[in-house]
């Protein structure tokens, strides 16, 4: 699954992040027990990414995932 977290609109970034990360967290739920230390580490990692995508603006936002077709246009 690809993500598009480069939008300027908070609402658009929120909706995209919700869709993208809910699939990841559903996979974690299905594969690791709730109290697993590995799961907690992964959840913390993604929590930092989500916080950055949703809460940060401008140069403070360091996570800007783009769809593959965007990169294809850039490198052509």
PDB file of N, H, CA, C and O in Angstrom:
ATOM      1  N   UNK A   1       0.843  -1.175   0.000  1.00  0.00           N
ATOM      2  CA  UNK A   1       0.000   0.000   0.000  1.00  0.00           C
ATOM      3  C   UNK A   1       0.891   1.241   0.000  1.00  0.00           C
ATOM      4  O   UNK A   1       1.899   1.292   0.703  1.00  0.00           O
ATOM      5  N   UNK A   2       0.515   2.217  -0.779  1.00  0.00           N
ATOM      6  H   UNK A   2      -0.305   2.176  -1.350  1.00  0.00           H
ATOM      7  CA  UNK A   2       1.267   3.462  -0.855  1.00  0.00           C
ATOM      8  C   UNK A   2       0.588   4.546  -0.033  1.00  0.00           C
ATOM      9  O   UNK A   2      -0.608   4.483   0.250  1.00  0.00           O
ATOM     10  N   UNK A   3       1.375   5.534   0.340  1.00  0.00           N
ATOM     11  H   UNK A   3       2.347   5.586   0.110  1.00  0.00           H
ATOM     12  CA  UNK A   3       0.839   6.652   1.106  1.00  0.00           C
ATOM     13  C   UNK A   3       1.148   7.951   0.383  1.00  0.00           C
ATOM     14  O   UNK A   3       2.107   8.040  -0.384  1.00  0.00           O
ATOM     15  N   UNK A   4       0.329   8.948   0.638  1.00  0.00           N
ATOM     16  H   UNK A   4      -0.449   8.876   1.262  1.00  0.00           H
ATOM     17  CA  UNK A   4       0.527  10.267   0.060  1.00  0.00           C
ATOM     18  C   UNK A   4       0.373  11.284   1.188  1.00  0.00           C
ATOM     19  O   UNK A   4      -0.717  11.801   1.433  1.00  0.00           O
ATOM     20  N   UNK A   5       1.475  11.556   1.864  1.00  0.00           N
ATOM     21  H   UNK A   5       2.361  11.135   1.665  1.00  0.00           H
ATOM     22  CA  UNK A   5       1.437  12.439   3.027  1.00  0.00           C
ATOM     23  C   UNK A   5       2.085  13.787   2.748  1.00  0.00           C
ATOM     24  O   UNK A   5       2.664  14.389   3.653  1.00  0.00           O
ATOM     25  N   UNK A   6       1.998  14.271   1.519  1.00  0.00           N
ATOM     26  H   UNK A   6       1.527  13.782   0.784  1.00  0.00           H
ATOM     27  CA  UNK A   6       2.643  15.542   1.188  1.00  0.00           C
ATOM     28  C   UNK A   6       1.651  16.697   1.092  1.00  0.00           C
ATOM     29  O   UNK A   6       2.054  17.838   0.870  1.00  0.00           O
ATOM     30  N   UNK A   7       0.365  16.418   1.254  1.00  0.00           N
ATOM     31  H   UNK A   7       0.037  15.490   1.434  1.00  0.00           H
ATOM     32  CA  UNK A   7      -0.636  17.470   1.135  1.00  0.00           C
ATOM     33  C   UNK A   7      -0.437  18.540   2.202  1.00  0.00           C
ATOM     34  O   UNK A   7       0.048  18.267   3.300  1.00  0.00           O
ATOM     35  N   UNK A   8      -0.818  19.751   1.854  1.00  0.00           N
ATOM     36  H   UNK A   8      -1.212  19.972   0.962  1.00  0.00           H
ATOM     37  CA  UNK A   8      -0.763  20.847   2.819  1.00  0.00           C
ATOM     38  C   UNK A   8      -1.942  20.830   3.778  1.00  0.00           C
ATOM     39  O   UNK A   8      -1.831  21.304   4.909  1.00  0.00           O
ATOM     40  N   UNK A   9      -3.052  20.295   3.343  1.00  0.00           N
ATOM     41  H   UNK A   9      -3.143  19.909   2.424  1.00  0.00           H
ATOM     42  CA  UNK A   9      -4.270  20.270   4.144  1.00  0.00           C
ATOM     43  C   UNK A   9      -4.160  19.259   5.282  1.00  0.00           C
ATOM     44  O   UNK A   9      -3.864  18.087   5.050  1.00  0.00           O
ATOM     45  N   UNK A  10      -4.396  19.711   6.504  1.00  0.00           N
ATOM     46  H   UNK A  10      -4.636  20.663   6.692  1.00  0.00           H
ATOM     47  CA  UNK A  10      -4.386  18.819   7.659  1.00  0.00           C
ATOM     48  C   UNK A  10      -5.409  17.710   7.488  1.00  0.00           C
ATOM     49  O   UNK A  10      -5.122  16.551   7.790  1.00  0.00           O
ATOM     50  N   UNK A  11      -6.595  18.049   7.010  1.00  0.00           N
ATOM     51  H   UNK A  11      -6.828  18.990   6.766  1.00  0.00           H
ATOM     52  CA  UNK A  11      -7.651  17.055   6.849  1.00  0.00           C
ATOM     53  C   UNK A  11      -7.242  15.973   5.869  1.00  0.00           C
ATOM     54  O   UNK A  11      -7.499  14.793   6.108  1.00  0.00           O
ATOM     55  N   UNK A  12      -6.611  16.357   4.771  1.00  0.00           N
ATOM     56  H   UNK A  12      -6.402  17.315   4.577  1.00  0.00           H
ATOM     57  CA  UNK A  12      -6.183  15.375   3.767  1.00  0.00           C
ATOM     58  C   UNK A  12      -5.085  14.479   4.327  1.00  0.00           C
ATOM     59  O   UNK A  12      -5.111  13.266   4.118  1.00  0.00           O
ATOM     60  N   UNK A  13      -4.118  15.063   5.039  1.00  0.00           N
ATOM     61  H   UNK A  13      -4.097  16.048   5.210  1.00  0.00           H
ATOM     62  CA  UNK A  13      -3.048  14.258   5.635  1.00  0.00           C
ATOM     63  C   UNK A  13      -3.605  13.304   6.678  1.00  0.00           C
ATOM     64  O   UNK A  13      -3.187  12.149   6.758  1.00  0.00           O
ATOM     65  N   UNK A  14      -4.551  13.789   7.480  1.00  0.00           N
ATOM     66  H   UNK A  14      -4.890  14.727   7.415  1.00  0.00           H
ATOM     67  CA  UNK A  14      -5.162  12.948   8.511  1.00  0.00           C
ATOM     68  C   UNK A  14      -5.873  11.753   7.875  1.00  0.00           C
ATOM     69  O   UNK A  14      -5.679  10.614   8.298  1.00  0.00           O
ATOM     70  N   UNK A  15      -6.688  12.014   6.866  1.00  0.00           N
ATOM     71  H   UNK A  15      -6.845  12.940   6.521  1.00  0.00           H
ATOM     72  CA  UNK A  15      -7.444  10.937   6.217  1.00  0.00           C
ATOM     73  C   UNK A  15      -6.504   9.915   5.573  1.00  0.00           C
ATOM     74  O   UNK A  15      -6.719   8.708   5.687  1.00  0.00           O
ATOM     75  N   UNK A  16      -5.480  10.396   4.909  1.00  0.00           N
ATOM     76  H   UNK A  16      -5.305  11.376   4.817  1.00  0.00           H
ATOM     77  CA  UNK A  16      -4.517   9.500   4.264  1.00  0.00           C
ATOM     78  C   UNK A  16      -3.748   8.681   5.304  1.00  0.00           C
ATOM     79  O   UNK A  16      -3.555   7.477   5.129  1.00  0.00           O
ATOM     80  N   UNK A  17      -3.311   9.327   6.378  1.00  0.00           N
ATOM     81  H   UNK A  17      -3.468  10.304   6.521  1.00  0.00           H
ATOM     82  CA  UNK A  17      -2.582   8.624   7.433  1.00  0.00           C
ATOM     83  C   UNK A  17      -3.472   7.586   8.116  1.00  0.00           C
ATOM     84  O   UNK A  17      -3.019   6.481   8.415  1.00  0.00           O
ATOM     85  N   UNK A  18      -4.719   7.934   8.361  1.00  0.00           N
ATOM     86  H   UNK A  18      -5.087   8.831   8.118  1.00  0.00           H
ATOM     87  CA  UNK A  18      -5.651   6.995   8.984  1.00  0.00           C
ATOM     88  C   UNK A  18      -5.794   5.741   8.128  1.00  0.00           C
ATOM     89  O   UNK A  18      -5.718   4.625   8.642  1.00  0.00           O
ATOM     90  N   UNK A  19      -5.994   5.918   6.857  1.00  0.00           N
ATOM     91  H   UNK A  19      -6.055   6.825   6.440  1.00  0.00           H
ATOM     92  CA  UNK A  19      -6.154   4.778   5.957  1.00  0.00           C
ATOM     93  C   UNK A  19      -4.871   3.944   5.900  1.00  0.00           C
ATOM     94  O   UNK A  19      -4.922   2.718   5.994  1.00  0.00           O
ATOM     95  N   UNK A  20      -3.739   4.601   5.748  1.00  0.00           N
ATOM     96  H   UNK A  20      -3.698   5.597   5.672  1.00  0.00           H
ATOM     97  CA  UNK A  20      -2.466   3.911   5.597  1.00  0.00           C
ATOM     98  C   UNK A  20      -2.065   3.177   6.878  1.00  0.00           C
ATOM     99  O   UNK A  20      -1.764   1.984   6.840  1.00  0.00           O
ATOM    100  N   UNK A  21      -2.060   3.873   7.992  1.00  0.00           N
ATOM    101  H   UNK A  21      -2.305   4.842   8.022  1.00  0.00           H
ATOM    102  CA  UNK A  21      -1.570   3.279   9.232  1.00  0.00           C
ATOM    103  C   UNK A  21      -2.563   2.322   9.868  1.00  0.00           C
ATOM    104  O   UNK A  21      -2.152   1.448  10.631  1.00  0.00           O
ATOM    105  N   UNK A  22      -3.846   2.452   9.588  1.00  0.00           N
ATOM    106  H   UNK A  22      -4.180   3.162   8.969  1.00  0.00           H
ATOM    107  CA  UNK A  22      -4.798   1.491  10.161  1.00  0.00           C
ATOM    108  C   UNK A  22      -4.522   0.096   9.615  1.00  0.00           C
ATOM    109  O   UNK A  22      -4.701  -0.886  10.335  1.00  0.00           O
ATOM    110  N   UNK A  23      -4.095  -0.014   8.372  1.00  0.00           N
ATOM    111  H   UNK A  23      -3.950   0.784   7.788  1.00  0.00           H
ATOM    112  CA  UNK A  23      -3.744  -1.325   7.810  1.00  0.00           C
ATOM    113  C   UNK A  23      -2.537  -1.909   8.537  1.00  0.00           C
ATOM    114  O   UNK A  23      -2.494  -3.108   8.814  1.00  0.00           O
ATOM    115  N   UNK A  24      -1.571  -1.071   8.841  1.00  0.00           N
ATOM    116  H   UNK A  24      -1.606  -0.097   8.616  1.00  0.00           H
ATOM    117  CA  UNK A  24      -0.373  -1.531   9.563  1.00  0.00           C
ATOM    118  C   UNK A  24      -0.743  -1.992  10.965  1.00  0.00           C
ATOM    119  O   UNK A  24      -0.320  -3.062  11.401  1.00  0.00           O
ATOM    120  N   UNK A  25      -1.527  -1.194  11.669  1.00  0.00           N
ATOM    121  H   UNK A  25      -1.871  -0.324  11.316  1.00  0.00           H
ATOM    122  CA  UNK A  25      -1.904  -1.558  13.035  1.00  0.00           C
ATOM    123  C   UNK A  25      -2.825  -2.775  13.063  1.00  0.00           C
ATOM    124  O   UNK A  25      -2.784  -3.551  14.018  1.00  0.00           O
ATOM    125  N   UNK A  26      -3.657  -2.958  12.035  1.00  0.00           N
ATOM    126  H   UNK A  26      -3.691  -2.328  11.259  1.00  0.00           H
ATOM    127  CA  UNK A  26      -4.466  -4.174  11.944  1.00  0.00           C
ATOM    128  C   UNK A  26      -3.563  -5.399  11.808  1.00  0.00           C
ATOM    129  O   UNK A  26      -3.836  -6.441  12.404  1.00  0.00           O
ATOM    130  N   UNK A  27      -2.494  -5.277  11.029  1.00  0.00           N
ATOM    131  H   UNK A  27      -2.273  -4.431  10.545  1.00  0.00           H
ATOM    132  CA  UNK A  27      -1.543  -6.384  10.878  1.00  0.00           C
ATOM    133  C   UNK A  27      -0.844  -6.696  12.193  1.00  0.00           C
ATOM    134  O   UNK A  27      -0.661  -7.861  12.548  1.00  0.00           O
ATOM    135  N   UNK A  28      -0.455  -5.648  12.912  1.00  0.00           N
ATOM    136  H   UNK A  28      -0.604  -4.703  12.623  1.00  0.00           H
ATOM    137  CA  UNK A  28       0.175  -5.859  14.223  1.00  0.00           C
ATOM    138  C   UNK A  28      -0.778  -6.573  15.173  1.00  0.00           C
ATOM    139  O   UNK A  28      -0.388  -7.487  15.900  1.00  0.00           O
ATOM    140  N   UNK A  29      -2.017  -6.143  15.151  1.00  0.00           N
ATOM    141  H   UNK A  29      -2.333  -5.401  14.561  1.00  0.00           H
ATOM    142  CA  UNK A  29      -3.039  -6.743  16.022  1.00  0.00           C
ATOM    143  C   UNK A  29      -3.181  -8.235  15.740  1.00  0.00           C
ATOM    144  O   UNK A  29      -3.347  -9.037  16.658  1.00  0.00           O
ATOM    145  N   UNK A  30      -3.114  -8.595  14.461  1.00  0.00           N
ATOM    146  H   UNK A  30      -2.979  -7.943  13.715  1.00  0.00           H
ATOM    147  CA  UNK A  30      -3.301  -9.990  14.072  1.00  0.00           C
ATOM    148  C   UNK A  30      -2.060 -10.852  14.311  1.00  0.00           C
ATOM    149  O   UNK A  30      -2.168 -12.072  14.437  1.00  0.00           O
ATOM    150  N   UNK A  31      -0.894 -10.230  14.372  1.00  0.00           N
ATOM    151  H   UNK A  31      -0.807  -9.239  14.270  1.00  0.00           H
ATOM    152  CA  UNK A  31       0.317 -11.041  14.407  1.00  0.00           C
ATOM    153  C   UNK A  31       1.105 -11.011  15.712  1.00  0.00           C
ATOM    154  O   UNK A  31       1.903 -11.915  15.958  1.00  0.00           O
ATOM    155  N   UNK A  32       0.909 -10.014  16.541  1.00  0.00           N
ATOM    156  H   UNK A  32       0.260  -9.279  16.341  1.00  0.00           H
ATOM    157  CA  UNK A  32       1.681  -9.917  17.783  1.00  0.00           C
ATOM    158  C   UNK A  32       0.763  -9.703  18.981  1.00  0.00           C
ATOM    159  O   UNK A  32      -0.213  -8.958  18.889  1.00  0.00           O
ATOM    160  N   UNK A  33       1.070 -10.350  20.105  1.00  0.00           N
ATOM    161  H   UNK A  33       1.862 -10.955  20.179  1.00  0.00           H
ATOM    162  CA  UNK A  33       0.252 -10.130  21.303  1.00  0.00           C
ATOM    163  C   UNK A  33       0.356  -8.689  21.790  1.00  0.00           C
ATOM    164  O   UNK A  33       1.362  -8.019  21.556  1.00  0.00           O
ATOM    165  N   UNK A  34      -0.658  -8.230  22.451  1.00  0.00           N
ATOM    166  H   UNK A  34      -1.475  -8.775  22.641  1.00  0.00           H
ATOM    167  CA  UNK A  34      -0.737  -6.849  22.931  1.00  0.00           C
ATOM    168  C   UNK A  34       0.443  -6.461  23.808  1.00  0.00           C
ATOM    169  O   UNK A  34       0.927  -5.332  23.726  1.00  0.00           O
ATOM    170  N   UNK A  35       0.909  -7.367  24.637  1.00  0.00           N
ATOM    171  H   UNK A  35       0.516  -8.284  24.704  1.00  0.00           H
ATOM    172  CA  UNK A  35       1.994  -7.051  25.570  1.00  0.00           C
ATOM    173  C   UNK A  35       3.387  -7.376  25.023  1.00  0.00           C
ATOM    174  O   UNK A  35       4.356  -7.369  25.782  1.00  0.00           O
ATOM    175  N   UNK A  36       3.504  -7.653  23.747  1.00  0.00           N
ATOM    176  H   UNK A  36       2.716  -7.658  23.130  1.00  0.00           H
ATOM    177  CA  UNK A  36       4.785  -7.982  23.125  1.00  0.00           C
ATOM    178  C   UNK A  36       5.701  -6.757  23.093  1.00  0.00           C
ATOM    179  O   UNK A  36       5.277  -5.676  22.684  1.00  0.00           O
ATOM    180  N   UNK A  37       6.946  -6.923  23.521  1.00  0.00           N
ATOM    181  H   UNK A  37       7.290  -7.801  23.853  1.00  0.00           H
ATOM    182  CA  UNK A  37       7.890  -5.798  23.478  1.00  0.00           C
ATOM    183  C   UNK A  37       8.206  -5.401  22.043  1.00  0.00           C
ATOM    184  O   UNK A  37       8.436  -4.224  21.763  1.00  0.00           O
ATOM    185  N   UNK A  38       8.221  -6.363  21.138  1.00  0.00           N
ATOM    186  H   UNK A  38       8.035  -7.319  21.365  1.00  0.00           H
ATOM    187  CA  UNK A  38       8.458  -6.047  19.721  1.00  0.00           C
ATOM    188  C   UNK A  38       7.322  -5.188  19.171  1.00  0.00           C
ATOM    189  O   UNK A  38       7.552  -4.226  18.439  1.00  0.00           O
ATOM    190  N   UNK A  39       6.115  -5.547  19.529  1.00  0.00           N
ATOM    191  H   UNK A  39       5.928  -6.328  20.124  1.00  0.00           H
ATOM    192  CA  UNK A  39       4.956  -4.772  19.081  1.00  0.00           C
ATOM    193  C   UNK A  39       5.002  -3.344  19.616  1.00  0.00           C
ATOM    194  O   UNK A  39       4.726  -2.397  18.881  1.00  0.00           O
ATOM    195  N   UNK A  40       5.345  -3.187  20.882  1.00  0.00           N
ATOM    196  H   UNK A  40       5.568  -3.957  21.480  1.00  0.00           H
ATOM    197  CA  UNK A  40       5.436  -1.848  21.472  1.00  0.00           C
ATOM    198  C   UNK A  40       6.485  -0.989  20.761  1.00  0.00           C
ATOM    199  O   UNK A  40       6.264   0.202  20.543  1.00  0.00           O
ATOM    200  N   UNK A  41       7.610  -1.580  20.403  1.00  0.00           N
ATOM    201  H   UNK A  41       7.790  -2.547  20.580  1.00  0.00           H
ATOM    202  CA  UNK A  41       8.649  -0.845  19.684  1.00  0.00           C
ATOM    203  C   UNK A  41       8.149  -0.384  18.322  1.00  0.00           C
ATOM    204  O   UNK A  41       8.370   0.759  17.921  1.00  0.00           O
ATOM    205  N   UNK A  42       7.475  -1.282  17.618  1.00  0.00           N
ATOM    206  H   UNK A  42       7.295  -2.210  17.944  1.00  0.00           H
ATOM    207  CA  UNK A  42       6.943  -0.936  16.296  1.00  0.00           C
ATOM    208  C   UNK A  42       5.867   0.135  16.420  1.00  0.00           C
ATOM    209  O   UNK A  42       5.841   1.080  15.631  1.00  0.00           O
ATOM    210  N   UNK A  43       4.988   0.000  17.392  1.00  0.00           N
ATOM    211  H   UNK A  43       5.010  -0.767  18.033  1.00  0.00           H
ATOM    212  CA  UNK A  43       3.939   1.002  17.594  1.00  0.00           C
ATOM    213  C   UNK A  43       4.525   2.370  17.918  1.00  0.00           C
ATOM    214  O   UNK A  43       4.023   3.386  17.435  1.00  0.00           O
ATOM    215  N   UNK A  44       5.575   2.411  18.726  1.00  0.00           N
ATOM    216  H   UNK A  44       5.982   1.586  19.118  1.00  0.00           H
ATOM    217  CA  UNK A  44       6.223   3.691  19.040  1.00  0.00           C
ATOM    218  C   UNK A  44       6.851   4.318  17.809  1.00  0.00           C
ATOM    219  O   UNK A  44       6.769   5.530  17.610  1.00  0.00           O
ATOM    220  N   UNK A  45       7.473   3.498  16.992  1.00  0.00           N
ATOM    221  H   UNK A  45       7.539   2.513  17.154  1.00  0.00           H
ATOM    222  CA  UNK A  45       8.070   3.995  15.749  1.00  0.00           C
ATOM    223  C   UNK A  45       7.008   4.642  14.862  1.00  0.00           C
ATOM    224  O   UNK A  45       7.182   5.765  14.390  1.00  0.00           O
ATOM    225  N   UNK A  46       5.920   3.931  14.645  1.00  0.00           N
ATOM    226  H   UNK A  46       5.779   3.018  15.029  1.00  0.00           H
ATOM    227  CA  UNK A  46       4.863   4.475  13.795  1.00  0.00           C
ATOM    228  C   UNK A  46       4.145   5.648  14.450  1.00  0.00           C
ATOM    229  O   UNK A  46       3.673   6.546  13.753  1.00  0.00           O
ATOM    230  N   UNK A  47       4.056   5.657  15.773  1.00  0.00           N
ATOM    231  H   UNK A  47       4.439   4.927  16.340  1.00  0.00           H
ATOM    232  CA  UNK A  47       3.437   6.791  16.467  1.00  0.00           C
ATOM    233  C   UNK A  47       4.218   8.076  16.195  1.00  0.00           C
ATOM    234  O   UNK A  47       3.620   9.132  15.991  1.00  0.00           O
ATOM    235  N   UNK A  48       5.550   7.993  16.190  1.00  0.00           N
ATOM    236  H   UNK A  48       6.036   7.135  16.356  1.00  0.00           H
ATOM    237  CA  UNK A  48       6.372   9.175  15.887  1.00  0.00           C
ATOM    238  C   UNK A  48       6.118   9.657  14.453  1.00  0.00           C
ATOM    239  O   UNK A  48       6.002  10.857  14.205  1.00  0.00           O
ATOM    240  N   UNK A  49       6.032   8.709  13.519  1.00  0.00           N
ATOM    241  H   UNK A  49       6.126   7.734  13.721  1.00  0.00           H
ATOM    242  CA  UNK A  49       5.751   9.081  12.132  1.00  0.00           C
ATOM    243  C   UNK A  49       4.390   9.750  12.008  1.00  0.00           C
ATOM    244  O   UNK A  49       4.262  10.793  11.367  1.00  0.00           O
ATOM    245  N   UNK A  50       3.384   9.155  12.617  1.00  0.00           N
ATOM    246  H   UNK A  50       3.489   8.307  13.138  1.00  0.00           H
ATOM    247  CA  UNK A  50       2.022   9.690  12.534  1.00  0.00           C
ATOM    248  C   UNK A  50       1.971  11.092  13.138  1.00  0.00           C
ATOM    249  O   UNK A  50       1.380  12.006  12.563  1.00  0.00           O
ATOM    250  N   UNK A  51       2.594  11.248  14.296  1.00  0.00           N
ATOM    251  H   UNK A  51       3.074  10.506  14.763  1.00  0.00           H
ATOM    252  CA  UNK A  51       2.626  12.567  14.951  1.00  0.00           C
ATOM    253  C   UNK A  51       3.267  13.604  14.033  1.00  0.00           C
ATOM    254  O   UNK A  51       2.772  14.725  13.918  1.00  0.00           O
ATOM    255  N   UNK A  52       4.351  13.236  13.388  1.00  0.00           N
ATOM    256  H   UNK A  52       4.753  12.325  13.481  1.00  0.00           H
ATOM    257  CA  UNK A  52       5.040  14.165  12.513  1.00  0.00           C
ATOM    258  C   UNK A  52       4.174  14.529  11.306  1.00  0.00           C
ATOM    259  O   UNK A  52       4.102  15.697  10.925  1.00  0.00           O
ATOM    260  N   UNK A  53       3.529  13.553  10.713  1.00  0.00           N
ATOM    261  H   UNK A  53       3.587  12.604  11.022  1.00  0.00           H
ATOM    262  CA  UNK A  53       2.689  13.789   9.529  1.00  0.00           C
ATOM    263  C   UNK A  53       1.495  14.675   9.870  1.00  0.00           C
ATOM    264  O   UNK A  53       1.150  15.574   9.103  1.00  0.00           O
ATOM    265  N   UNK A  54       0.868  14.426  11.009  1.00  0.00           N
ATOM    266  H   UNK A  54       1.149  13.696  11.632  1.00  0.00           H
ATOM    267  CA  UNK A  54      -0.353  15.138  11.373  1.00  0.00           C
ATOM    268  C   UNK A  54      -0.068  16.485  12.038  1.00  0.00           C
ATOM    269  O   UNK A  54      -0.688  17.487  11.680  1.00  0.00           O
ATOM    270  N   UNK A  55       0.837  16.525  12.977  1.00  0.00           N
ATOM    271  H   UNK A  55       1.340  15.710  13.268  1.00  0.00           H
ATOM    272  CA  UNK A  55       0.987  17.705  13.829  1.00  0.00           C
ATOM    273  C   UNK A  55       2.000  18.733  13.338  1.00  0.00           C
ATOM    274  O   UNK A  55       1.947  19.890  13.755  1.00  0.00           O
ATOM    275  N   UNK A  56       2.906  18.344  12.477  1.00  0.00           N
ATOM    276  H   UNK A  56       2.949  17.404  12.138  1.00  0.00           H
ATOM    277  CA  UNK A  56       3.979  19.265  12.091  1.00  0.00           C
ATOM    278  C   UNK A  56       3.695  19.926  10.737  1.00  0.00           C
ATOM    279  O   UNK A  56       3.058  19.343   9.859  1.00  0.00           O
ATOM    280  N   UNK A  57       4.178  21.129  10.603  1.00  0.00           N
ATOM    281  H   UNK A  57       4.695  21.602  11.316  1.00  0.00           H
ATOM    282  CA  UNK A  57       4.030  21.896   9.366  1.00  0.00           C
ATOM    283  C   UNK A  57       5.395  22.369   8.900  1.00  0.00           C
ATOM    284  O   UNK A  57       6.341  22.437   9.685  1.00  0.00           O
ATOM    285  N   UNK A  58       5.491  22.693   7.631  1.00  0.00           N
ATOM    286  H   UNK A  58       4.722  22.638   6.993  1.00  0.00           H
ATOM    287  CA  UNK A  58       6.711  23.276   7.083  1.00  0.00           C
ATOM    288  C   UNK A  58       7.933  22.399   7.287  1.00  0.00           C
ATOM    289  O   UNK A  58       7.873  21.183   7.099  1.00  0.00           O
ATOM    290  N   UNK A  59       9.036  23.016   7.670  1.00  0.00           N
ATOM    291  H   UNK A  59       9.084  24.003   7.822  1.00  0.00           H
ATOM    292  CA  UNK A  59      10.293  22.278   7.813  1.00  0.00           C
ATOM    293  C   UNK A  59      10.290  21.325   9.003  1.00  0.00           C
ATOM    294  O   UNK A  59      11.145  20.443   9.082  1.00  0.00           O
ATOM    295  N   UNK A  60       9.347  21.484   9.932  1.00  0.00           N
ATOM    296  H   UNK A  60       8.653  22.201   9.869  1.00  0.00           H
ATOM    297  CA  UNK A  60       9.245  20.563  11.064  1.00  0.00           C
ATOM    298  C   UNK A  60       8.720  19.197  10.638  1.00  0.00           C
ATOM    299  O   UNK A  60       8.980  18.192  11.300  1.00  0.00           O
ATOM    300  N   UNK A  61       7.984  19.163   9.533  1.00  0.00           N
ATOM    301  H   UNK A  61       7.773  19.979   8.995  1.00  0.00           H
ATOM    302  CA  UNK A  61       7.439  17.884   9.052  1.00  0.00           C
ATOM    303  C   UNK A  61       8.502  17.179   8.227  1.00  0.00           C
ATOM    304  O   UNK A  61       8.862  17.648   7.148  1.00  0.00           O
ATOM    305  N   UNK A  62       9.005  16.061   8.723  1.00  0.00           N
ATOM    306  H   UNK A  62       8.712  15.680   9.600  1.00  0.00           H
ATOM    307  CA  UNK A  62      10.090  15.339   8.061  1.00  0.00           C
ATOM    308  C   UNK A  62       9.605  14.102   7.318  1.00  0.00           C
ATOM    309  O   UNK A  62      10.332  13.577   6.474  1.00  0.00           O
ATOM    310  N   UNK A  63       8.412  13.625   7.601  1.00  0.00           N
ATOM    311  H   UNK A  63       7.821  14.051   8.287  1.00  0.00           H
ATOM    312  CA  UNK A  63       7.862  12.452   6.916  1.00  0.00           C
ATOM    313  C   UNK A  63       6.876  12.925   5.850  1.00  0.00           C
ATOM    314  O   UNK A  63       5.797  13.434   6.156  1.00  0.00           O
ATOM    315  N   UNK A  64       7.272  12.744   4.601  1.00  0.00           N
ATOM    316  H   UNK A  64       8.148  12.330   4.353  1.00  0.00           H
ATOM    317  CA  UNK A  64       6.434  13.164   3.476  1.00  0.00           C
ATOM    318  C   UNK A  64       6.393  12.035   2.439  1.00  0.00           C
ATOM    319  O   UNK A  64       6.976  12.142   1.361  1.00  0.00           O
ATOM    320  N   UNK A  65       5.707  10.975   2.783  1.00  0.00           N
ATOM    321  H   UNK A  65       5.233  10.887   3.660  1.00  0.00           H
ATOM    322  CA  UNK A  65       5.612   9.837   1.872  1.00  0.00           C
ATOM    323  C   UNK A  65       4.844  10.247   0.616  1.00  0.00           C
ATOM    324  O   UNK A  65       3.826  10.936   0.684  1.00  0.00           O
ATOM    325  N   UNK A  66       5.357   9.807  -0.522  1.00  0.00           N
ATOM    326  H   UNK A  66       6.184   9.248  -0.578  1.00  0.00           H
ATOM    327  CA  UNK A  66       4.708  10.104  -1.798  1.00  0.00           C
ATOM    328  C   UNK A  66       4.445   8.813  -2.547  1.00  0.00           C
ATOM    329  O   UNK A  66       5.124   7.807  -2.342  1.00  0.00           O
ATOM    330  N   UNK A  67       3.456   8.856  -3.412  1.00  0.00           N
ATOM    331  H   UNK A  67       2.905   9.673  -3.579  1.00  0.00           H
ATOM    332  CA  UNK A  67       3.122   7.686  -4.207  1.00  0.00           C
ATOM    333  C   UNK A  67       4.203   7.440  -5.258  1.00  0.00           C
ATOM    334  O   UNK A  67       4.908   8.364  -5.663  1.00  0.00           O
ATOM    335  N   UNK A  68       4.326   6.196  -5.693  1.00  0.00           N
ATOM    336  H   UNK A  68       3.753   5.445  -5.364  1.00  0.00           H
ATOM    337  CA  UNK A  68       5.353   5.802  -6.650  1.00  0.00           C
ATOM    338  C   UNK A  68       5.243   6.581  -7.958  1.00  0.00           C
ATOM    339  O   UNK A  68       6.266   6.939  -8.540  1.00  0.00           O
ATOM    340  N   UNK A  69       4.053   6.845  -8.422  1.00  0.00           N
ATOM    341  H   UNK A  69       3.222   6.554  -7.949  1.00  0.00           H
ATOM    342  CA  UNK A  69       3.908   7.552  -9.709  1.00  0.00           C
ATOM    343  C   UNK A  69       4.498   8.963  -9.631  1.00  0.00           C
ATOM    344  O   UNK A  69       4.961   9.493 -10.641  1.00  0.00           O
ATOM    345  N   UNK A  70       4.486   9.572  -8.449  1.00  0.00           N
ATOM    346  H   UNK A  70       4.110   9.142  -7.628  1.00  0.00           H
ATOM    347  CA  UNK A  70       5.112  10.885  -8.277  1.00  0.00           C
ATOM    348  C   UNK A  70       6.610  10.766  -8.480  1.00  0.00           C
ATOM    349  O   UNK A  70       7.212  11.582  -9.177  1.00  0.00           O
ATOM    350  N   UNK A  71       7.216   9.749  -7.874  1.00  0.00           N
ATOM    351  H   UNK A  71       6.726   9.086  -7.308  1.00  0.00           H
ATOM    352  CA  UNK A  71       8.656   9.539  -8.029  1.00  0.00           C
ATOM    353  C   UNK A  71       9.016   9.178  -9.465  1.00  0.00           C
ATOM    354  O   UNK A  71      10.064   9.587  -9.964  1.00  0.00           O
ATOM    355  N   UNK A  72       8.162   8.421 -10.127  1.00  0.00           N
ATOM    356  H   UNK A  72       7.310   8.088  -9.722  1.00  0.00           H
ATOM    357  CA  UNK A  72       8.420   8.080 -11.523  1.00  0.00           C
ATOM    358  C   UNK A  72       8.489   9.332 -12.387  1.00  0.00           C
ATOM    359  O   UNK A  72       9.353   9.434 -13.258  1.00  0.00           O
ATOM    360  N   UNK A  73       7.589  10.286 -12.158  1.00  0.00           N
ATOM    361  H   UNK A  73       6.887  10.203 -11.451  1.00  0.00           H
ATOM    362  CA  UNK A  73       7.620  11.547 -12.911  1.00  0.00           C
ATOM    363  C   UNK A  73       8.867  12.351 -12.610  1.00  0.00           C
ATOM    364  O   UNK A  73       9.419  12.999 -13.500  1.00  0.00           O
ATOM    365  N   UNK A  74       9.320  12.318 -11.356  1.00  0.00           N
ATOM    366  H   UNK A  74       8.872  11.792 -10.633  1.00  0.00           H
ATOM    367  CA  UNK A  74      10.498  13.091 -10.961  1.00  0.00           C
ATOM    368  C   UNK A  74      11.757  12.570 -11.639  1.00  0.00           C
ATOM    369  O   UNK A  74      12.580  13.360 -12.102  1.00  0.00           O
ATOM    370  N   UNK A  75      11.917  11.259 -11.703  1.00  0.00           N
ATOM    371  H   UNK A  75      11.249  10.617 -11.327  1.00  0.00           H
ATOM    372  CA  UNK A  75      13.157  10.690 -12.241  1.00  0.00           C
ATOM    373  C   UNK A  75      13.181  10.542 -13.757  1.00  0.00           C
ATOM    374  O   UNK A  75      14.225  10.235 -14.332  1.00  0.00           O
ATOM    375  N   UNK A  76      12.062  10.754 -14.398  1.00  0.00           N
ATOM    376  H   UNK A  76      11.213  11.003 -13.931  1.00  0.00           H
ATOM    377  CA  UNK A  76      12.034  10.658 -15.869  1.00  0.00           C
ATOM    378  C   UNK A  76      12.757  11.811 -16.517  1.00  0.00           C
ATOM    379  O   UNK A  76      12.828  11.883 -17.744  1.00  0.00           O
TER     380      UNK A  76
END
